[in-house]
Amino acid sequence: MKKVLLPFLLMIFFISCCGCGQNSHDINNPKYAGKLIIGIDDEYAPFGFRDKNGELVGFDIDLAKEAAKRMGVKLEFKPIGWNNKENELDSGNVDMIWNGMDITPERQARILYTKPYMSNRQILLAKKSAGFKLNSENDLANKIVGTQAGSTAETYIDGNKTLLNSFKDFKTYPTFKQAFTALTDEKVDVLIIDELVGRYELSIIPRKFEVIDITIGPVTQLGIGFRKSDVELRDRVQKVFDEMIADGTTKKISEHWFQADLITHKK
């Protein structure tokens, strides 16, 4: 009798232990002891970047840290190639993308988003000394145009062959920082960039550059991205983010980085 009962009890114990392990790693468990990995471009001020001490700071960094604290989880911020963000999610290398990411139809085919939390548009940045008089995107004909690889701007330009073919050249760079260096070194005439990023850069660099206030392509919305299968995780992050909006936390963080409350207050 004992010989039969002992293996049975051991099996029950093993199954119970496995069950406990699974529950402790359930993201819906407030006591979850693991971590979420957030994919970012760590050269994308003011959303996520390194300060002079090498510390990771930024608008979305602050939002994500506050959300994680309320969820009771730990965070790891993982720099990724922006042009490879969908694959990073699909492969499981990161759990979400929270880094000033536009919501586009192309990305929605592979990425599950939260509700939009900020509006965005693409504008132009150029050297003041160039003296460009540009009134629309059609005035970019015969110009060398640059942007970040994998960006909304690249998707828009690649989908507009008439506009693309009017350029003298179209160059893309792995990071905005490299694209900005190309503009500084006059390897491109103008950059197409996110407005918030461009205006932030102008606030901290010598005034030899200017924003050309032309909207390139459609106005978009920013969202937090997840794997298509992670509906529960997306919903939990959304719930916490809505609470942060309701109690004024997002407003405070936005005013710190942009001197204004730019958060979209959607129900």
ZATIKE-41055 format. One line per 4 residues: their letters; for each residue x, y, z of C-alpha. Coordinates in pm, whole numbers. Layout:
% residues N
a) X:Y:Z ~ ...
***
This chain:
% residues 267
mkkv) 0:0:0 ~ 276:240:91 ~ 464:160:-229 ~ 159:258:-436
llpf) 71:567:-232 ~ 418:722:-218 ~ 465:774:-595 ~ 112:915:-612
llmi) 182:1167:-335 ~ 509:1267:-497 ~ 330:1330:-826 ~ 69:1551:-653
ffis) 348:1746:-479 ~ 531:1798:-808 ~ 220:1925:-984 ~ 144:2159:-694
ccgc) 495:2303:-705 ~ 471:2360:-1079 ~ 138:2534:-1028 ~ 285:2760:-762
gqns) 569:2852:-992 ~ 332:2946:-1272 ~ 116:3159:-1044 ~ 417:3349:-913
hdin) 506:3444:-1269 ~ 153:3549:-1366 ~ 170:3914:-1473 ~ -179:3966:-1329
npky) -52:3866:-983 ~ 29:4183:-781 ~ 313:3993:-617 ~ 475:3904:-951
agkl) 846:3883:-876 ~ 974:3883:-1233 ~ 1028:4172:-1474 ~ 901:4322:-1795
iigi) 1148:4406:-2071 ~ 1076:4729:-2256 ~ 1236:4782:-2596 ~ 1363:5135:-2659
ddey) 1586:5348:-2877 ~ 1813:5493:-2607 ~ 1921:5782:-2831 ~ 1572:5923:-2874
apfg) 1545:6235:-2659 ~ 1325:6334:-2489 ~ 1143:5999:-2484 ~ 1439:5783:-2381
frdk) 1810:5870:-2382 ~ 2132:5873:-2179 ~ 2216:6179:-1972 ~ 2570:6308:-1922
ngel) 2624:6045:-1653 ~ 2509:5763:-1877 ~ 2182:5719:-1687 ~ 1872:5632:-1887
vgfd) 1620:5916:-1860 ~ 1326:6054:-2054 ~ 954:6119:-2075 ~ 849:5762:-2159
idla) 1106:5625:-1915 ~ 936:5818:-1633 ~ 590:5704:-1743 ~ 698:5338:-1765
keaa) 869:5344:-1424 ~ 560:5485:-1257 ~ 334:5229:-1427 ~ 564:4944:-1323
krmg) 567:5063:-962 ~ 188:5057:-954 ~ 179:4714:-1118 ~ 430:4574:-872
vkle) 677:4461:-1139 ~ 1040:4528:-1216 ~ 1153:4679:-1546 ~ 1446:4626:-1778
fkpi) 1497:4877:-2058 ~ 1657:4708:-2358 ~ 1801:4913:-2647 ~ 1691:4770:-2982
gwnn) 1731:4854:-3349 ~ 1421:5060:-3429 ~ 1398:4907:-3773 ~ 1366:4564:-3608
kene) 1114:4643:-3333 ~ 838:4411:-3459 ~ 1077:4116:-3468 ~ 1203:4199:-3119
ldsg) 846:4170:-2991 ~ 757:3858:-3188 ~ 1071:3675:-3077 ~ 1009:3750:-2709
nvdm) 1328:3953:-2669 ~ 1114:4238:-2533 ~ 765:4245:-2381 ~ 659:4587:-2502
iwng) 774:4896:-2693 ~ 727:5219:-2498 ~ 931:5483:-2677 ~ 739:5753:-2865
mdit) 608:5497:-3117 ~ 351:5610:-3372 ~ 43:5397:-3431 ~ 31:5317:-3804
perq) -175:5068:-4007 ~ 144:4885:-4106 ~ 252:4841:-3744 ~ -98:4748:-3626
aril) -78:4441:-3846 ~ 187:4303:-3610 ~ 161:4508:-3290 ~ -114:4533:-3028
ytkp) -147:4892:-2902 ~ -288:5074:-2601 ~ -513:5371:-2660 ~ -322:5671:-2802
ymsn) -158:5884:-2535 ~ -9:6168:-2739 ~ -36:6327:-3084 ~ 261:6348:-3317
rqil) 356:6480:-3659 ~ 660:6483:-3883 ~ 832:6814:-3956 ~ 1158:6931:-4114
lakk) 1485:7034:-3953 ~ 1753:7220:-4149 ~ 2054:7444:-4105 ~ 1961:7812:-4088
sagf) 2247:7893:-4322 ~ 2082:7688:-4597 ~ 1811:7952:-4628 ~ 1549:7709:-4756
klns) 1208:7855:-4840 ~ 987:7550:-4815 ~ 609:7573:-4806 ~ 511:7210:-4863
endl) 666:6866:-4901 ~ 670:6919:-5278 ~ 942:7183:-5226 ~ 1179:6902:-5120
anki) 1245:6825:-5488 ~ 1618:6797:-5562 ~ 1706:6795:-5192 ~ 1899:6527:-5002
vgtq) 1651:6417:-4737 ~ 1729:6211:-4429 ~ 1537:6036:-4152 ~ 1561:5745:-3907
agst) 1532:5390:-4042 ~ 1209:5222:-3938 ~ 1041:5554:-3861 ~ 697:5673:-3959
aety) 866:5919:-4194 ~ 1047:5641:-4381 ~ 723:5445:-4419 ~ 543:5752:-4554
idgn) 818:5841:-4802 ~ 859:5483:-4925 ~ 484:5472:-4989 ~ 486:5799:-5184
ktll) 695:5719:-5490 ~ 628:6051:-5662 ~ 765:6242:-5366 ~ 1054:5997:-5317
nsfk) 1159:6018:-5682 ~ 1166:6397:-5662 ~ 1445:6388:-5403 ~ 1807:6413:-5506
dfkt) 1865:6135:-5252 ~ 1690:5977:-4953 ~ 1909:5853:-4667 ~ 1812:5666:-4352
yptf) 2012:5618:-4034 ~ 1985:5362:-3749 ~ 1928:5635:-3488 ~ 1808:5994:-3491
kqaf) 2140:6096:-3335 ~ 2323:5964:-3641 ~ 2075:6139:-3869 ~ 2131:6464:-3682
talt) 2508:6422:-3721 ~ 2454:6378:-4096 ~ 2267:6710:-4102 ~ 2542:6877:-3901
dekv) 2805:6743:-4144 ~ 2589:6853:-4442 ~ 2549:6500:-4574 ~ 2177:6572:-4594
dvli) 1996:6899:-4662 ~ 1697:6840:-4436 ~ 1575:6587:-4182 ~ 1221:6460:-4145
idel) 1169:6406:-3773 ~ 908:6381:-3499 ~ 812:6731:-3396 ~ 861:6673:-3024
vgry) 1208:6529:-3081 ~ 1311:6809:-3316 ~ 1195:7088:-3091 ~ 1361:6927:-2790
elsi) 1692:6907:-2979 ~ 1665:7274:-3072 ~ 1620:7362:-2705 ~ 1960:7218:-2610
iprk) 2186:7286:-2911 ~ 2337:7604:-3061 ~ 2084:7800:-3265 ~ 2229:7718:-3608
fevi) 1936:7492:-3692 ~ 1571:7569:-3751 ~ 1239:7392:-3764 ~ 1061:7428:-4097
diti) 700:7410:-3986 ~ 562:7183:-4256 ~ 368:6867:-4174 ~ 507:6572:-4369
gpvt) 248:6298:-4410 ~ -45:6244:-4173 ~ -68:6351:-3809 ~ -32:6036:-3598
qlgi) -86:5916:-3241 ~ 163:5756:-3003 ~ 87:5426:-2831 ~ 250:5153:-2622
gfrk) 302:4834:-2826 ~ 273:4467:-2729 ~ 270:4124:-2891 ~ -67:4045:-3047
sdve) -114:3760:-2798 ~ -53:3975:-2487 ~ -401:4122:-2456 ~ -413:4080:-2077
lrdr) -80:4257:-2030 ~ -187:4540:-2260 ~ -514:4579:-2070 ~ -339:4590:-1734
vqkv) -92:4855:-1850 ~ -383:5053:-1997 ~ -573:5036:-1668 ~ -274:5166:-1473
fdem) -207:5438:-1731 ~ -570:5554:-1711 ~ -529:5579:-1334 ~ -215:5788:-1383
iadg) -410:6026:-1608 ~ -697:6049:-1361 ~ -477:6139:-1062 ~ -264:6393:-1252
ttkk) 59:6190:-1263 ~ 92:6196:-1643 ~ 25:6570:-1644 ~ 309:6626:-1398
iseh) 552:6413:-1602 ~ 452:6581:-1928 ~ 497:6929:-1782 ~ 843:6831:-1659
wfqa) 959:6734:-2009 ~ 749:6958:-2236 ~ 634:7245:-2011 ~ 278:7149:-2106
dlit) 27:6869:-2057 ~ 40:6693:-2395 ~ -119:6368:-2283 ~ -425:6258:-2478
hkk) -713:6213:-2234 ~ -919:5945:-2408 ~ -1175:5738:-2222
***
